């Protein structure tokens, strides 16, 4: 399966990486490596995430965590594509994925 990051999700990823980069370049690299490994896992097991609450009927929306980091990745399965919709801190109150669904 192909993976595509929506523009706002790409910004989310860069913001999280920048945040970890404030700690150290090594932490930034670990975060990006963990995200890369997550993408590989999703390509192999696209249904591995759980369904968030209040998913619109008929949508294949899933979420999972970046291994070792408190970041939630919300994605939608559309045909043969994994569309990354949002990447947010797991404890963030605002979860923008609903507004971002394509």
GURODREN-273941 format. One line per 3 residues: number of its first residue (from 1); their letters; for each residue x, y, z of C-alpha. Coordinates in nm, 4 decimals, padded with zeros to 6 digits. Example, Ala and Ser with C-alpha at 12.3 -4.5 7.8 and 13.67 -1.06 7.14 Angstrom:
2
1> AS> 01.2300,-00.4500,00.7800 | 01.3670,-00.1060,00.7140
END
This chain:
102
1> XXX> 00.0000,00.0000,00.0000 | 00.1101,00.3530,-00.0718 | 00.1353,00.6074,00.2103
4> XXX> 00.0425,00.9720,00.1637 | 00.0642,01.2494,00.4221 | -00.1887,01.5280,00.3895
7> XXX> -00.0273,01.8724,00.3974 | -00.1445,01.9510,00.7534 | -00.0173,01.6108,00.8735
10> XXX> 00.3233,01.6885,00.7220 | 00.3248,02.0130,00.9214 | 00.2271,01.8150,01.2346
13> XXX> 00.5212,01.5803,01.1776 | 00.7694,01.8637,01.1275 | 00.6388,02.0466,01.4359
16> XXX> 00.6808,01.7340,01.6510 | 01.0295,01.6710,01.5117 | 01.1250,02.0350,01.5772
19> XXX> 01.0003,02.0022,01.9345 | 01.2174,01.6962,01.9924 | 01.5047,01.8715,01.8177
22> XXX> 01.4985,02.1325,02.0945 | 01.5960,01.8522,02.3325 | 01.8666,01.7099,02.1077
25> XXX> 01.9352,01.6119,01.7495 | 01.9496,01.2496,01.8630 | 01.5968,01.2668,02.0056
28> XXX> 01.4766,01.4267,01.6828 | 01.6366,01.1424,01.4849 | 01.4837,00.8777,01.7148
31> XXX> 01.1387,01.0288,01.6663 | 01.1705,01.0374,01.2872 | 01.3104,00.6811,01.2826
34> XXX> 01.0193,00.5603,01.4965 | 00.7742,00.7327,01.2616 | 00.9427,00.5679,00.9620
37> XXX> 00.9170,00.2250,01.1252 | 00.5495,00.2934,01.1959 | 00.4888,00.3661,00.8266
40> XXX> 00.6519,00.0354,00.7300 | 00.4311,-00.1473,00.9816 | 00.1196,00.0232,00.8474
43> XXX> 00.2095,-00.0791,00.4932 | 00.2349,-00.4413,00.6071 | -00.0602,-00.4315,00.8495
46> XXX> -00.2856,-00.1409,00.7517 | -00.5680,-00.2553,00.9810 | -00.3379,-00.2664,01.2856
49> XXX> -00.4589,00.0638,01.4284 | -00.7763,00.0948,01.6323 | -01.0897,00.2834,01.5321
52> XXX> -01.1244,00.6185,01.7083 | -01.4557,00.7177,01.8616 | -01.7142,00.8857,01.6417
55> XXX> -01.5792,00.7723,01.3057 | -01.8161,00.8764,01.0284 | -02.0148,00.5846,00.8887
58> XXX> -01.8450,00.4091,00.5992 | -01.4988,00.5586,00.6654 | -01.1974,00.3363,00.7355
61> XXX> -01.0296,00.5668,00.9873 | -00.7722,00.4202,01.2250 | -00.5268,00.5542,01.4800
64> XXX> -00.2080,00.4293,01.6358 | 00.0847,00.5607,01.8382 | 00.4388,00.6385,01.7283
67> XXX> 00.6420,00.3694,01.9108 | 00.8259,00.5143,02.2106 | 00.6689,00.8594,02.1771
70> XXX> 00.3383,01.0060,02.2962 | 00.2174,01.0938,01.9476 | -00.1031,00.9720,01.7878
73> XXX> -00.1225,00.9108,01.4129 | -00.4695,00.9140,01.2584 | -00.4982,00.7660,00.9115
76> XXX> -00.7641,00.6595,00.6670 | -00.7565,00.3606,00.4356 | -00.8765,00.4692,00.0927
79> XXX> -00.8591,00.2035,-00.1771 | -00.4916,00.0944,-00.1879 | -00.3641,00.3988,-00.0009
82> XXX> -00.2940,00.4902,00.3613 | -00.3679,00.8603,00.4035 | -00.2093,01.0128,00.7139
85> XXX> -00.4591,01.2733,00.8314 | -00.3094,01.4030,01.1593 | -00.0156,01.3551,01.3945
88> XXX> -00.0854,01.5004,01.7388 | 00.0327,01.4624,02.0951 | -00.1616,01.1782,02.2543
91> XXX> -00.2870,01.4019,02.5360 | -00.3830,01.6971,02.3195 | -00.7417,01.8021,02.3716
94> XXX> -00.7788,01.9234,02.0156 | -00.7803,01.6360,01.7691 | -00.8133,01.7935,01.4220
97> XXX> -00.8491,01.4733,01.2224 | -01.2268,01.4994,01.1743 | -01.1959,01.8338,00.9940
100> XXX> -00.9110,01.7019,00.7806 | -01.0737,01.3919,00.6368 | -01.0469,01.4074,00.2565
END
